[in-house]
Amino acid sequence: MPVLKKSESVPEKVSPVLERRLVHLDNLMVVVCDFSNGPWAQPDKPHNHTHEQITYVEKGELYFFIGEEKHQLVEGDLVSIPSGIFHTIQTISKNVRLIDTFTPVRSDFIKKG
């Protein structure tokens, strides 16, 4: 699908507080993540993956943890996460929208069937 129009798509409900939309090519994926339950008292559980990731903060404010580093990010900020590095977030504002870019594609995000 070369074009994903917000007005013509239904976001995937990953959890009661996270919705996402995504589009991808063979080796590149962009994911729009909307969180609606901030602020969080604690960070989410850290995770890592083989994918390289760049995240753009489109809306809201959050802490982004990369390894042992903690960064406070606001709208317009960007962060890069190398492959294999543990990372997580903690929302500060009620609503947060992140635009994640992954390479290679996160096949675990693609619905089967």
BALOBA-1460 file (C-alpha; in Angstrom, 3 decimals):
// residues 113
<rec num="1" residu="m" x="0.000" y="0.000" z="0.000"/>
<rec num="2" residu="p" x="1.858" y="3.136" z="-1.170"/>
<rec num="3" residu="v" x="-0.512" y="5.604" z="0.545"/>
<rec num="4" residu="l" x="-2.038" y="5.368" z="4.016"/>
<rec num="5" residu="k" x="-4.634" y="8.089" z="4.568"/>
<rec num="6" residu="k" x="-5.628" y="8.694" z="8.170"/>
<rec num="7" residu="s" x="-9.184" y="9.481" z="7.095"/>
<rec num="8" residu="e" x="-9.468" y="6.122" z="5.321"/>
<rec num="9" residu="s" x="-7.723" y="3.844" z="7.811"/>
<rec num="10" residu="v" x="-8.481" y="2.346" z="11.181"/>
<rec num="11" residu="p" x="-5.614" y="2.349" z="13.669"/>
<rec num="12" residu="e" x="-4.513" y="-0.924" z="15.213"/>
<rec num="13" residu="k" x="-5.482" y="-0.994" z="18.893"/>
<rec num="14" residu="v" x="-2.326" y="-2.474" z="20.442"/>
<rec num="15" residu="s" x="-3.623" y="-1.918" z="23.997"/>
<rec num="16" residu="p" x="-6.360" y="0.166" z="25.658"/>
<rec num="17" residu="v" x="-3.974" y="3.148" z="25.662"/>
<rec num="18" residu="l" x="-1.902" y="2.613" z="22.471"/>
<rec num="19" residu="e" x="-3.001" y="2.862" z="18.857"/>
<rec num="20" residu="r" x="-0.703" y="2.639" z="15.853"/>
<rec num="21" residu="r" x="-0.747" y="3.034" z="12.097"/>
<rec num="22" residu="l" x="2.081" y="1.840" z="9.903"/>
<rec num="23" residu="v" x="3.341" y="1.726" z="6.367"/>
<rec num="24" residu="h" x="6.418" y="-0.060" z="5.053"/>
<rec num="25" residu="l" x="8.583" y="-0.973" z="2.114"/>
<rec num="26" residu="d" x="10.869" y="-3.996" z="1.912"/>
<rec num="27" residu="n" x="13.510" y="-2.533" z="4.271"/>
<rec num="28" residu="l" x="11.941" y="0.533" z="5.909"/>
<rec num="29" residu="m" x="8.944" y="1.005" z="8.195"/>
<rec num="30" residu="v" x="7.243" y="4.085" z="9.663"/>
<rec num="31" residu="v" x="4.900" y="3.653" z="12.631"/>
<rec num="32" residu="v" x="2.707" y="6.373" z="14.163"/>
<rec num="33" residu="c" x="2.087" y="5.572" z="17.851"/>
<rec num="34" residu="d" x="-0.583" y="7.387" z="19.875"/>
<rec num="35" residu="f" x="-0.508" y="7.064" z="23.682"/>
<rec num="36" residu="s" x="-3.517" y="8.438" z="25.574"/>
<rec num="37" residu="n" x="-3.022" y="7.609" z="29.255"/>
<rec num="38" residu="g" x="-0.277" y="9.876" z="30.552"/>
<rec num="39" residu="p" x="1.407" y="10.863" z="32.584"/>
<rec num="40" residu="w" x="2.862" y="7.510" z="33.655"/>
<rec num="41" residu="a" x="4.153" y="7.060" z="37.203"/>
<rec num="42" residu="q" x="6.862" y="4.647" z="35.980"/>
<rec num="43" residu="p" x="8.625" y="3.920" z="32.685"/>
<rec num="44" residu="d" x="7.436" y="1.072" z="30.514"/>
<rec num="45" residu="k" x="9.502" y="-2.132" z="30.645"/>
<rec num="46" residu="p" x="12.781" y="-1.711" z="28.695"/>
<rec num="47" residu="h" x="13.156" y="-3.727" z="25.504"/>
<rec num="48" residu="n" x="15.584" y="-4.129" z="22.645"/>
<rec num="49" residu="h" x="15.492" y="-5.419" z="19.085"/>
<rec num="50" residu="t" x="17.767" y="-5.938" z="16.115"/>
<rec num="51" residu="h" x="16.219" y="-3.024" z="14.241"/>
<rec num="52" residu="e" x="17.740" y="0.448" z="14.053"/>
<rec num="53" residu="q" x="15.171" y="3.020" z="15.169"/>
<rec num="54" residu="i" x="14.702" y="6.770" z="14.853"/>
<rec num="55" residu="t" x="11.812" y="8.362" z="16.744"/>
<rec num="56" residu="y" x="10.294" y="11.809" z="16.182"/>
<rec num="57" residu="v" x="8.136" y="13.337" z="18.932"/>
<rec num="58" residu="e" x="5.182" y="14.832" z="17.078"/>
<rec num="59" residu="k" x="3.039" y="15.578" z="20.134"/>
<rec num="60" residu="g" x="3.474" y="15.669" z="23.888"/>
<rec num="61" residu="e" x="6.335" y="15.264" z="26.307"/>
<rec num="62" residu="l" x="8.085" y="12.160" z="27.602"/>
<rec num="63" residu="y" x="11.222" y="10.681" z="29.063"/>
<rec num="64" residu="f" x="13.150" y="8.467" z="26.675"/>
<rec num="65" residu="f" x="15.540" y="6.007" z="28.273"/>
<rec num="66" residu="i" x="18.373" y="4.654" z="26.114"/>
<rec num="67" residu="g" x="20.666" y="2.295" z="27.975"/>
<rec num="68" residu="e" x="21.502" y="4.127" z="31.213"/>
<rec num="69" residu="e" x="20.687" y="7.589" z="29.788"/>
<rec num="70" residu="k" x="17.445" y="9.490" z="30.479"/>
<rec num="71" residu="h" x="16.363" y="12.227" z="28.061"/>
<rec num="72" residu="q" x="13.398" y="14.578" z="28.420"/>
<rec num="73" residu="l" x="11.897" y="15.084" z="24.962"/>
<rec num="74" residu="v" x="9.239" y="17.469" z="23.659"/>
<rec num="75" residu="e" x="7.471" y="18.090" z="20.362"/>
<rec num="76" residu="g" x="9.958" y="18.343" z="17.510"/>
<rec num="77" residu="d" x="12.731" y="16.309" z="19.170"/>
<rec num="78" residu="l" x="14.345" y="13.293" z="17.539"/>
<rec num="79" residu="v" x="16.157" y="10.323" z="19.051"/>
<rec num="80" residu="s" x="18.107" y="7.456" z="17.467"/>
<rec num="81" residu="i" x="18.413" y="3.984" z="18.959"/>
<rec num="82" residu="p" x="21.071" y="1.609" z="17.608"/>
<rec num="83" residu="s" x="20.361" y="-2.073" z="17.130"/>
<rec num="84" residu="g" x="20.386" y="-4.145" z="20.327"/>
<rec num="85" residu="i" x="20.299" y="-1.235" z="22.814"/>
<rec num="86" residu="f" x="17.707" y="-1.446" z="25.619"/>
<rec num="87" residu="h" x="15.293" y="1.491" z="25.608"/>
<rec num="88" residu="t" x="11.873" y="2.562" z="26.859"/>
<rec num="89" residu="i" x="9.650" y="5.579" z="27.455"/>
<rec num="90" residu="q" x="7.692" y="7.248" z="30.236"/>
<rec num="91" residu="t" x="5.020" y="9.732" z="29.203"/>
<rec num="92" residu="i" x="4.891" y="13.089" z="30.978"/>
<rec num="93" residu="s" x="1.892" y="14.596" z="29.167"/>
<rec num="94" residu="k" x="-1.581" y="13.054" z="28.828"/>
<rec num="95" residu="n" x="-1.226" y="12.418" z="25.080"/>
<rec num="96" residu="v" x="1.942" y="11.519" z="23.207"/>
<rec num="97" residu="r" x="2.368" y="10.843" z="19.486"/>
<rec num="98" residu="l" x="5.617" y="9.255" z="18.345"/>
<rec num="99" residu="i" x="6.660" y="8.571" z="14.780"/>
<rec num="100" residu="d" x="9.012" y="5.585" z="14.769"/>
<rec num="101" residu="t" x="11.131" y="4.600" z="11.794"/>
<rec num="102" residu="f" x="12.646" y="1.117" z="11.679"/>
<rec num="103" residu="t" x="15.096" y="-0.682" z="9.457"/>
<rec num="104" residu="p" x="14.783" y="-3.476" z="8.676"/>
<rec num="105" residu="v" x="11.005" y="-3.784" z="8.822"/>
<rec num="106" residu="r" x="9.489" y="-4.951" z="12.131"/>
<rec num="107" residu="s" x="7.775" y="-8.078" z="10.827"/>
<rec num="108" residu="d" x="6.294" y="-8.589" z="14.312"/>
<rec num="109" residu="f" x="4.213" y="-5.406" z="13.725"/>
<rec num="110" residu="i" x="2.664" y="-6.659" z="10.478"/>
<rec num="111" residu="k" x="-0.686" y="-8.384" z="10.781"/>
<rec num="112" residu="k" x="-0.701" y="-11.883" z="9.352"/>
<rec num="113" residu="g" x="-3.427" y="-12.969" z="6.989"/>
